[in-house]
Amino acid sequence: MNKISLFTDLYTNKSMYAPSEQILVNVDLRNTSDKAQTGEVYLEVYHLGQMVIRTEKETTTVEPLSNQYMTFELDAPARDFTGYHLVARYENDTDGDMITTGLDVSSDWKKFPRYGYLVDYTPKSTSSIEDTIKRLTKYHINGLQFYDWHYMHHRPLPFDEAGNPFTSWLELSNRTVSYKTVETYINKAHDANMVAMNYNLLFGTFDNPQADGVDLAWGLYKDQQGNDIDYHGLPSDWQTSRLLLMDPNNVHWQDYIIEQERRAIETLGFDGWHVDQLGSRGTRYDALGNQVNLVNGFIDLLQKADTELNTRLVFNAVDGYGNGEIARELNVDALYQEVWSDKAYADLKRIIDFGFMQTDYEKSTILAAYMNYGARNQKGLFSTPAVLLTNATIFASGGSHLALGDTGMLSSEYFPSDNLKMSLDLQNRLRNYYSFMVAYQNLLRDNTRNAMLKVEMDDTRLSALGAPDSVWYFGKETDDYKMLHLINLIGNQNDWRDDELDKNDPVILENKKVRIFTDELFEGIYLASPDQAEGLMQKLDVTTGENEYGDRYIEFVMPGLEYWNMILMKR
C-alpha cells in the first residue's frame, strides 16, 4: 500500500483518564492534492505492542485542498495506571496513512506526573484559557504549577474587610492578576483531568509584614543577636525589594502560613501547594540566638500542613537541598528538584535514580531544568538538539521535565521570562517525546530498576557514563522487560543546559550491528524510539552467539539512531 500524507493532528480532550472513562478523540486531516481522497478512518489502542481496542471504520471524503475534522468516542481501558499508544489509520484501495499519540489511563497524576506551568493571569476570555489548556493537553500535561499567581507571599490571596477575595491585584513583579482568570484556569484544568497546584515560598514575607499579623520574632536571622534578618533580594522596582525569611521551625509562623494557604486553596479550589524554598542559607539562627536546622523546619512545617490542610504537596529540593529527607519523610505527590550545580547528562539520571531509591521506587522525580539558560536574556530560539537530548535523558531515566507552559518553554527560574521560543519543528518533536513517555510509562517509571548491561556496537564509541562524543548507554528492567537505552551524544559535549546554544544535531547512525551480552532467553527483541516509526515497537531480527571467552550475546542490526533508542527485551 502506498503512503499518503493526510493526517495533521491526533489528540484527546483530556491529559489522562480514569479507568473506563469516556475518551473524545479528535482526528484532523488535510488533503493537499487536487484530487478528492475517499477512504476509511479508524482508531486502534495498543499497550506495549498488543492491540486492546479497535474502533469501527468510518468512511470519509476529504475534498481537494481541504481540511476534514473527525471525532471518535471510546471508553478507556479498565486497567489503572497504564500507558497506551493511540493510533489513527486511514486506508483506501491503494493508499494509507497513520498518526499516533499517547494515552494515559491513570486515576491519579502522582504515579506518572507530567508537570507544566502558568504565569499569565491578566483578564482573559474563557476561550483563550481553553486554548491554552488544550495545547498543554496535547503534550499530556497532567499537573499545572500556578507560578506567582499570589498577591504577597505571606498573604497569597487578598481579602477585603468583608471577607471577599479581591477581584484583581498586582503580583510580586507588578503584573496584573485577575481572580477570574485564576479561577477559570483551575476549573478548565480540572475539566482536562489536570491537578492545579498553587505556588508559594514556605517561609517568605514581603517587607514590613507586621501589619498583616507577622511577628519578626518568628524570623530567620544571620546573627545570634537577632538584629540581621535573612532575606532574598529582588529588583528595586518590584512590589518589595526583598523577601524576609521566617524560621520554618517556629510554630507561630507554621500556623500563620498554613492558615493563609488554607484560605487560598479552599476559596479558589486549588488541588494543592507547590512549595518553594531557596536552598542552603548557611548557618542561621532564630530570634533567641539558637542555631536553626532549616531542613528539619521544612519537614516539620509541611508534615503539619499535610495533616491540617489534607491537600497535595510538591516541594522543591533546590539543587538537591533536603532531597533525601523530603523523599523519605514527606507525603509529597512527586519529587521535584530545581537543577543548578549538576551540569552533565549523567547527573540528571543520578538525581532521578536517587529519588526512586529513596522512595522504594514509588515516586518519580520532576526536574526543573532550564534549557539554554545562558541565552535567557536574548531573543531567539531554543536549541532543538539541546532540548531533545535533555528530554531523552530525563524520560529514559524515569523522570519528567518541568518545561512547558502557557508562554512556551522555560529558560529561567523566573518563569515569565520568555525571550527564547520553540520552533514549530521542536514543538512537534516534543509532542512525540511526551507521547512516547506516556505510551511506555510502565517500562520507563513503573517500579523500574537499573540493570547492568555489557554492550558493543560496530565502529562506535560507547560510554556507560555519558561521556562527550559517544553513544551513552544504560540498562533498566521490570519484571517483564529488560531495556537498553541508547542516547546519541556523538558530535556533542555532555553539558545538558547548553548555555551557549552550540549543540549540534547528532550524527545519525544507520545499520549498526549491536551486541548485548546476556545469558537470558527473551521472547522477542524490539526497538522503540520517539524519533522514528511514530514511536511504535519494531521487532528486530536477532541472532545469538558467544565470543572467544565464552560470553553469550544477542546480536541485531539497529536500523537507525538519531537521539534516543530504547531496545526492549521481552522476557
C-alpha positions as CSV (number, residue, x, y, z in Angstrom):
1,M,0.0,0.0,0.0
2,N,1.3,3.4,-0.9
3,K,1.9,6.1,1.7
4,I,-0.2,9.2,1.6
5,S,0.0,12.1,3.9
6,L,-3.4,13.1,5.2
7,F,-3.3,13.3,9.0
8,T,-2.3,16.6,10.5
9,D,-3.2,16.0,14.2
10,L,-4.5,13.5,16.7
11,Y,-5.3,14.4,20.2
12,T,-7.7,13.7,23.1
13,N,-9.9,16.0,25.2
14,K,-8.1,15.3,28.5
15,S,-4.5,14.7,29.6
16,M,-5.3,11.5,31.3
17,Y,-8.3,9.3,32.0
18,A,-9.7,7.3,34.9
19,P,-10.3,3.6,34.0
20,S,-13.3,3.2,31.7
21,E,-13.8,6.9,31.4
22,Q,-15.1,8.1,28.1
23,I,-12.5,9.5,25.7
24,L,-13.2,12.0,23.0
25,V,-10.6,11.7,20.2
26,N,-10.0,14.4,17.6
27,V,-8.6,13.4,14.2
28,D,-7.6,16.2,11.8
29,L,-6.9,15.6,8.1
30,R,-5.9,17.8,5.2
31,N,-5.8,16.9,1.5
32,T,-3.1,18.9,-0.2
33,S,-3.7,17.3,-3.6
34,D,-6.1,18.4,-6.4
35,K,-7.9,15.1,-6.1
36,A,-10.6,14.1,-3.5
37,Q,-9.5,11.3,-1.2
38,T,-12.1,8.8,0.0
39,G,-11.2,6.1,2.4
40,E,-11.8,4.7,5.9
41,V,-10.5,6.1,9.2
42,Y,-10.4,4.1,12.4
43,L,-8.6,4.0,15.7
44,E,-6.5,1.4,17.5
45,V,-5.2,1.3,21.1
46,Y,-2.0,-0.6,21.9
47,H,-0.3,-1.5,25.1
48,L,3.4,-2.4,24.5
49,G,2.6,-3.7,21.0
50,Q,-0.6,-5.5,21.9
51,M,-3.8,-4.2,20.4
52,V,-6.6,-3.8,23.0
53,I,-9.1,-1.6,21.2
54,R,-10.1,-1.2,17.5
55,T,-13.0,1.1,16.5
56,E,-15.4,0.7,13.6
57,K,-14.1,2.1,10.4
58,E,-15.7,5.3,9.2
59,T,-15.8,6.3,5.6
60,T,-14.8,9.8,4.9
61,T,-14.0,12.0,1.8
62,V,-11.5,14.8,2.1
63,E,-12.0,17.3,-0.8
64,P,-9.1,18.7,-2.7
65,L,-7.1,21.4,-0.8
66,S,-9.5,21.0,2.2
67,N,-9.5,20.1,5.9
68,Q,-11.6,17.4,7.5
69,Y,-12.2,17.1,11.2
70,M,-13.4,13.9,12.8
71,T,-14.2,12.8,16.3
72,F,-14.4,9.4,17.8
73,E,-15.7,8.3,21.2
74,L,-14.4,5.2,23.1
75,D,-14.1,4.0,26.6
76,A,-10.7,4.0,28.3
77,P,-9.4,0.5,29.1
78,A,-10.2,-0.7,32.7
79,R,-6.6,-1.2,33.8
80,D,-5.4,1.7,36.0
81,F,-2.0,3.4,35.8
82,T,-1.3,2.1,32.3
83,G,0.2,3.8,29.2
84,Y,-1.0,3.2,25.7
85,H,-0.4,4.2,22.1
86,L,-3.5,5.6,20.4
87,V,-3.2,5.1,16.6
88,A,-5.4,6.7,13.9
89,R,-5.3,4.9,10.5
90,Y,-6.5,5.9,7.0
91,E,-7.0,3.3,4.3
92,N,-8.3,3.1,0.8
93,D,-7.6,0.7,-2.0
94,T,-4.2,2.0,-2.8
95,D,-3.0,4.4,-0.1
96,G,-2.7,4.5,3.7
97,D,-1.6,6.9,6.5
98,M,-1.0,6.7,10.2
99,I,-0.6,9.0,13.2
100,T,-0.1,8.3,16.9
101,T,-0.3,9.9,20.3
102,G,0.0,8.7,23.9
103,L,-2.9,7.7,26.1
104,D,-2.6,7.7,29.9
105,V,-5.2,5.7,31.9
106,S,-4.5,6.8,35.5
107,S,-6.8,7.7,38.3
108,D,-4.2,10.0,39.9
109,W,-1.5,12.1,38.4
110,K,1.2,11.3,41.0
111,K,2.0,7.8,39.6
112,F,3.2,9.4,36.3
113,P,3.4,13.2,36.8
114,R,3.9,15.5,33.8
115,Y,4.2,19.0,35.1
116,G,3.5,22.3,33.3
117,Y,3.3,25.9,34.4
118,L,1.2,29.0,34.1
119,V,2.4,32.6,34.6
120,D,-0.1,35.0,32.8
121,Y,-3.2,35.8,34.8
122,T,-4.3,39.0,33.2
123,P,-8.0,39.2,32.3
124,K,-8.7,36.6,29.6
125,S,-11.7,35.2,27.8
126,T,-12.8,31.7,28.6
127,S,-12.0,30.6,25.1
128,S,-8.4,31.8,25.4
129,I,-7.9,29.9,28.6
130,E,-9.4,26.8,27.0
131,D,-7.0,27.1,24.1
132,T,-4.0,27.1,26.5
133,I,-5.3,24.1,28.3
134,K,-6.0,22.3,25.0
135,R,-2.4,23.0,23.8
136,L,-0.9,21.6,27.0
137,T,-3.3,18.6,26.9
138,K,-1.7,17.7,23.5
139,Y,1.6,17.2,25.5
140,H,-0.3,15.2,28.1
141,I,0.5,17.7,30.8
142,N,-1.5,16.4,33.9
143,G,-0.4,18.9,36.5
144,L,0.0,22.7,36.5
145,Q,2.1,24.9,38.7
146,F,0.4,28.3,39.1
147,Y,3.6,30.3,39.3
148,D,3.4,33.7,41.1
149,W,-0.3,33.9,41.0
150,H,-0.4,35.3,44.5
151,Y,-0.7,38.8,46.0
152,M,2.1,38.6,48.6
153,H,4.0,35.5,49.8
154,H,2.6,35.8,53.3
155,R,-0.9,36.8,52.0
156,P,-1.3,34.7,48.8
157,L,-5.0,35.5,48.3
158,P,-6.1,39.0,49.5
159,F,-9.4,39.5,51.1
160,D,-11.3,42.8,51.8
161,E,-12.8,43.8,55.2
162,A,-16.0,42.0,54.4
163,G,-14.1,38.7,53.8
164,N,-14.4,38.7,50.0
165,P,-11.4,38.0,47.8
166,F,-10.0,40.8,45.7
167,T,-11.1,40.7,42.1
168,S,-7.6,41.6,40.9
169,W,-4.2,42.5,42.3
170,L,-0.6,43.1,41.4
171,E,1.7,40.2,42.0
172,L,5.4,40.4,43.0
173,S,6.8,41.8,39.8
174,N,3.8,44.2,39.2
175,R,2.0,42.0,36.7
176,T,-1.8,42.1,37.0
177,V,-3.6,39.1,38.3
178,S,-7.3,38.6,37.7
179,Y,-9.1,36.4,40.3
180,K,-11.5,35.3,37.5
181,T,-8.6,34.2,35.3
182,V,-7.0,32.1,38.0
183,E,-10.4,30.6,38.9
184,T,-11.2,29.7,35.3
185,Y,-7.7,28.2,34.7
186,I,-8.3,25.9,37.7
187,N,-11.7,24.9,36.5
188,K,-10.6,24.2,33.0
189,A,-7.5,22.3,34.2
190,H,-9.9,20.1,36.2
191,D,-12.0,19.6,33.1
192,A,-8.9,18.1,31.4
193,N,-8.0,16.0,34.5
194,M,-5.1,18.2,35.4
195,V,-4.2,19.0,39.0
196,A,-3.8,22.7,39.9
197,M,-1.0,23.5,42.3
198,N,-0.6,26.9,43.9
199,Y,3.0,28.1,44.1
200,N,4.3,29.8,47.2
201,L,7.5,30.0,49.2
202,L,7.1,28.4,52.6
203,F,9.0,30.9,54.7
204,G,8.9,34.3,52.9
205,T,7.2,37.6,53.6
206,F,7.2,41.0,51.9
207,D,9.0,43.8,53.7
208,N,7.1,45.2,56.8
209,P,4.7,42.3,57.2
210,Q,3.8,43.2,60.8
211,A,0.6,45.0,59.6
212,D,-0.6,41.6,58.4
213,G,0.0,39.8,61.7
214,V,3.5,38.6,61.1
215,D,5.9,38.9,64.1
216,L,9.5,39.4,63.2
217,A,10.4,37.4,66.3
218,W,9.5,34.4,64.0
219,G,12.3,35.4,61.7
220,L,15.4,33.6,60.4
221,Y,18.5,35.6,61.4
222,K,22.1,35.8,60.2
223,D,23.3,36.8,63.6
224,Q,22.8,35.3,67.1
225,Q,21.7,38.7,68.4
226,G,18.6,38.8,66.2
227,N,19.5,42.1,64.5
228,D,20.1,41.0,60.9
229,I,17.1,39.1,59.5
230,D,17.8,36.9,56.5
231,Y,16.3,37.9,53.2
232,H,16.2,37.2,49.5
233,G,17.0,40.3,47.4
234,L,14.7,41.3,44.5
235,P,14.7,44.1,41.8
236,S,14.1,47.5,43.3
237,D,11.1,48.2,41.1
238,W,9.1,45.2,42.2
239,Q,6.4,45.2,44.9
240,T,9.0,44.5,47.5
241,S,12.8,44.8,47.1
242,R,13.4,41.8,49.3
243,L,11.6,38.8,50.8
244,L,12.2,38.4,54.5
245,L,12.7,34.8,55.6
246,M,10.9,33.2,58.6
247,D,12.2,30.3,60.7
248,P,10.1,27.3,59.4
249,N,10.6,25.6,62.8
250,N,8.7,28.4,64.5
251,V,5.2,27.1,65.4
252,H,3.6,30.6,65.2
253,W,4.9,31.0,61.6
254,Q,3.8,27.5,60.8
255,D,0.2,28.2,62.0
256,Y,0.2,31.6,60.2
257,I,1.3,30.4,56.7
258,I,-0.8,27.2,56.9
259,E,-3.9,29.2,57.6
260,Q,-3.1,31.5,54.6
261,E,-2.7,28.5,52.4
262,R,-5.9,27.0,53.6
263,R,-7.9,30.1,52.7
264,A,-6.3,30.3,49.2
265,I,-6.8,26.6,48.5
266,E,-10.4,26.4,49.7
267,T,-11.5,29.6,48.1
268,L,-10.1,29.1,44.7
269,G,-10.3,25.3,44.5
270,F,-6.6,24.6,44.1
271,D,-5.6,20.9,44.5
272,G,-2.5,21.6,46.5
273,W,0.5,23.6,47.4
274,H,3.6,23.7,45.3
275,V,6.2,24.6,47.9
276,D,9.4,26.5,47.2
277,Q,12.5,27.2,49.2
278,L,15.8,28.9,48.5
279,G,18.4,26.2,49.0
280,S,21.0,26.2,51.7
281,R,21.3,29.5,53.6
282,G,24.4,28.6,55.6
283,T,24.4,29.0,59.4
284,R,21.3,30.7,60.5
285,Y,19.6,31.5,63.9
286,D,16.2,32.1,65.4
287,A,15.4,35.3,67.2
288,L,16.7,33.9,70.5
289,G,20.1,33.0,69.1
290,N,19.6,29.3,68.6
291,Q,21.1,27.7,65.5
292,V,18.4,26.6,63.1
293,N,18.2,23.3,61.2
294,L,16.4,24.5,58.1
295,V,15.6,21.2,56.6
296,N,14.1,19.9,59.9
297,G,11.9,23.0,59.8
298,F,10.8,22.4,56.3
299,I,9.8,18.8,57.1
300,D,8.1,19.8,60.4
301,L,6.1,22.6,58.7
302,L,5.0,20.5,55.8
303,Q,4.1,17.5,57.8
304,K,1.8,19.8,59.8
305,A,0.4,21.2,56.6
306,D,-0.2,17.7,55.3
307,T,-2.2,16.9,58.4
308,E,-4.2,20.2,58.7
309,L,-4.8,21.0,55.0
310,N,-5.3,17.5,53.7
311,T,-4.0,18.7,50.4
312,R,-1.5,17.7,47.8
313,L,2.1,18.8,48.2
314,V,5.1,19.1,45.9
315,F,8.3,20.5,47.4
316,N,11.2,21.9,45.5
317,A,14.5,20.4,46.7
318,V,16.5,23.3,45.3
319,D,19.8,21.9,43.9
320,G,19.2,18.8,45.9
321,Y,19.0,20.6,49.3
322,G,17.0,18.4,51.6
323,N,16.2,15.9,48.8
324,G,16.7,12.8,50.8
325,E,14.7,14.0,53.8
326,I,11.9,15.2,51.6
327,A,11.7,11.9,49.8
328,R,11.8,9.8,52.9
329,E,9.7,11.9,55.3
330,L,7.2,13.9,53.4
331,N,3.9,12.8,51.8
332,V,4.5,14.6,48.5
333,D,2.8,13.7,45.3
334,A,6.1,13.6,43.4
335,L,9.7,14.6,44.0
336,Y,10.8,17.9,42.4
337,Q,14.2,19.4,42.1
338,E,15.5,22.6,40.5
339,V,18.8,21.7,38.9
340,W,21.7,24.1,39.2
341,S,25.1,22.5,40.1
342,D,24.7,19.3,38.2
343,K,25.9,20.0,34.7
344,A,26.2,16.7,32.9
345,Y,23.5,14.4,31.4
346,A,24.5,11.6,33.7
347,D,23.9,14.0,36.7
348,L,20.3,14.2,35.7
349,K,20.0,10.4,35.7
350,R,21.7,10.2,39.1
351,I,19.1,12.6,40.6
352,I,16.2,10.6,39.3
353,D,17.8,7.3,40.3
354,F,18.3,8.7,43.8
355,G,14.6,9.7,44.1
356,F,13.5,6.3,43.1
357,M,15.8,4.6,45.6
358,Q,14.7,6.9,48.5
359,T,11.0,6.0,47.9
360,D,11.3,2.3,47.2
361,Y,10.8,3.1,43.5
362,E,7.3,4.6,44.1
363,K,7.9,8.2,43.3
364,S,9.1,9.8,40.1
365,T,11.2,13.0,40.0
366,I,10.2,16.1,38.2
367,L,13.3,18.2,37.2
368,A,13.1,21.9,36.8
369,A,16.0,22.1,34.3
370,Y,16.1,25.4,32.5
371,M,17.2,25.0,28.9
372,N,19.7,27.3,27.2
373,Y,19.9,29.3,30.5
374,G,22.9,31.3,29.4
375,A,20.9,32.7,26.5
376,R,17.8,33.5,28.5
377,N,18.2,37.3,28.2
378,Q,18.4,37.3,24.4
379,K,15.7,36.9,21.8
380,G,15.9,33.7,19.8
381,L,15.0,30.1,19.5
382,F,15.7,27.2,21.8
383,S,18.2,24.7,20.6
384,T,16.3,21.7,19.3
385,P,19.3,19.2,19.8
386,A,19.8,20.5,23.4
387,V,16.1,20.2,24.3
388,L,15.7,16.7,22.8
389,L,18.9,15.3,24.3
390,T,17.9,16.6,27.8
391,N,14.4,15.2,27.5
392,A,15.7,11.9,26.2
393,T,17.9,11.7,29.3
394,I,15.2,12.6,31.7
395,F,12.5,10.4,30.2
396,A,14.8,7.4,29.7
397,S,15.9,7.7,33.3
398,G,12.2,7.6,34.5
399,G,11.7,11.3,35.3
400,S,9.8,14.1,33.8
401,H,10.7,17.7,32.9
402,L,9.0,20.9,34.1
403,A,9.5,22.8,30.8
404,L,6.2,23.5,29.0
405,G,3.5,26.1,29.9
406,D,1.4,29.0,28.7
407,T,4.3,31.0,27.5
408,G,6.1,28.2,25.7
409,M,9.2,26.7,27.4
410,L,11.2,27.7,30.4
411,S,14.7,29.1,30.1
412,S,14.9,30.8,33.5
413,E,13.9,30.3,37.1
414,Y,11.8,33.5,36.6
415,F,9.0,31.8,34.7
416,P,7.6,34.9,32.9
417,S,10.9,35.3,31.1
418,D,10.1,34.2,27.5
419,N,12.8,35.6,25.2
420,L,13.5,32.1,23.8
421,K,10.8,30.5,21.7
422,M,10.3,27.0,20.4
423,S,10.4,26.4,16.6
424,L,7.4,24.6,15.1
425,D,9.7,21.6,14.5
426,L,10.7,21.5,18.1
427,Q,7.1,21.7,19.2
428,N,6.1,18.8,17.0
429,R,9.1,16.7,18.1
430,L,8.4,17.3,21.8
431,R,4.8,16.1,21.3
432,N,6.4,12.9,20.0
433,Y,8.6,12.7,23.1
434,Y,5.8,13.3,25.6
435,S,3.6,10.8,23.8
436,F,6.4,8.3,23.9
437,M,6.9,8.8,27.6
438,V,3.2,8.2,28.1
439,A,2.9,5.1,25.9
440,Y,5.9,3.4,27.6
441,Q,5.4,4.8,31.1
442,N,5.0,1.3,32.6
443,L,8.6,0.5,31.3
444,L,10.1,3.9,32.0
445,R,9.0,4.6,35.5
446,D,6.7,1.9,37.0
447,N,8.9,0.2,39.6
448,T,11.7,0.2,37.0
449,R,15.2,-0.6,38.3
450,N,18.7,-0.1,37.0
451,A,20.2,-3.1,35.2
452,M,23.8,-3.8,34.4
453,L,24.5,-4.5,30.7
454,K,27.6,-5.0,28.6
455,V,27.1,-3.7,25.1
456,E,29.1,-3.4,21.9
457,M,28.3,-1.5,18.7
458,D,30.3,-1.7,15.5
459,D,32.6,1.3,14.8
460,T,31.0,3.4,17.5
461,R,32.3,4.8,20.8
462,L,30.1,3.8,23.6
463,S,30.1,5.2,27.2
464,A,28.3,3.9,30.3
465,L,28.8,7.3,31.9
466,G,27.6,9.7,29.2
467,A,31.0,10.9,28.0
468,P,31.2,13.6,25.3
469,D,31.1,12.5,21.7
470,S,29.8,9.0,22.4
471,V,26.7,6.9,22.4
472,W,25.6,6.8,26.1
473,Y,24.1,3.5,27.1
474,F,22.4,2.3,30.3
475,G,20.1,-0.6,31.3
476,K,16.8,-0.7,33.1
477,E,14.4,-3.5,33.9
478,T,11.0,-4.5,35.1
479,D,9.7,-8.0,35.9
480,D,8.7,-8.5,32.2
481,Y,11.3,-6.5,30.3
482,K,14.9,-5.6,30.2
483,M,15.7,-2.3,28.4
484,L,18.8,-0.8,26.8
485,H,18.7,2.9,26.4
486,L,20.9,4.5,23.8
487,I,21.3,8.3,23.7
488,N,23.4,9.8,20.9
489,L,25.9,12.3,22.1
490,I,28.2,11.9,19.1
491,G,29.3,15.4,17.9
492,N,28.4,17.0,21.3
493,Q,29.7,17.7,24.7
494,N,27.8,16.2,27.7
495,D,26.5,19.5,29.2
496,W,22.7,19.3,29.2
497,R,21.9,23.0,29.7
498,D,23.7,24.3,26.6
499,D,24.2,27.8,27.8
500,E,26.0,28.8,24.6
501,L,23.3,27.5,22.2
502,D,26.0,25.5,20.4
503,K,24.6,21.9,20.5
504,N,24.7,20.1,17.2
505,D,22.3,17.8,15.5
506,P,23.7,14.3,16.5
507,V,25.4,12.3,13.8
508,I,22.7,9.8,12.8
509,L,23.9,6.2,13.0
510,E,22.5,3.8,10.5
511,N,22.5,0.0,10.3
512,K,24.9,-0.5,13.2
513,K,25.4,-4.0,14.5
514,V,24.7,-4.2,18.2
515,R,25.7,-6.9,20.7
516,I,24.1,-7.2,24.1
517,F,25.9,-9.8,26.3
518,T,23.4,-11.8,28.3
519,D,22.6,-15.4,29.3
520,E,18.9,-14.6,29.4
521,L,16.4,-16.0,26.8
522,F,13.9,-13.5,25.6
523,E,10.5,-13.9,23.9
524,G,11.3,-11.0,21.5
525,I,13.6,-8.1,20.9
526,Y,12.1,-4.7,19.8
527,L,13.2,-1.2,19.0
528,A,11.1,1.8,20.1
529,S,12.1,5.4,19.6
530,P,10.3,8.8,19.7
531,D,12.4,9.7,16.6
532,Q,11.1,7.0,14.2
533,A,8.1,4.8,13.3
534,E,5.6,7.0,15.2
535,G,7.1,5.6,18.4
536,L,5.7,2.1,17.8
537,M,7.6,-1.0,18.6
538,Q,9.6,-2.5,15.8
539,K,10.5,-6.2,16.0
540,L,14.2,-6.9,15.4
541,D,15.8,-9.9,13.7
542,V,18.1,-11.3,16.3
543,T,20.9,-13.9,16.3
544,T,22.8,-15.4,19.2
545,G,26.4,-16.3,19.7
546,E,29.4,-16.2,22.0
547,N,32.8,-14.5,21.9
548,E,36.2,-16.2,22.3
549,Y,35.8,-16.0,26.1
550,G,32.5,-17.9,26.1
551,D,30.4,-14.9,26.8
552,R,27.0,-15.3,25.3
553,Y,25.3,-12.4,23.4
554,I,22.3,-11.4,21.3
555,E,23.1,-9.5,18.1
556,F,21.0,-7.4,15.8
557,V,21.3,-4.6,13.2
558,M,19.8,-1.4,14.5
559,P,18.3,0.5,11.5
560,G,18.9,4.0,12.9
561,L,19.8,6.1,15.9
562,E,19.1,9.8,15.9
563,Y,18.6,11.0,19.5
564,W,17.2,8.2,21.6
565,N,16.5,4.5,21.1
566,M,15.1,2.0,23.5
567,I,15.8,-1.6,22.9
568,L,13.1,-3.8,24.6
569,M,13.9,-7.3,25.5
570,K,10.7,-9.1,26.4
571,R,11.1,-11.9,29.0
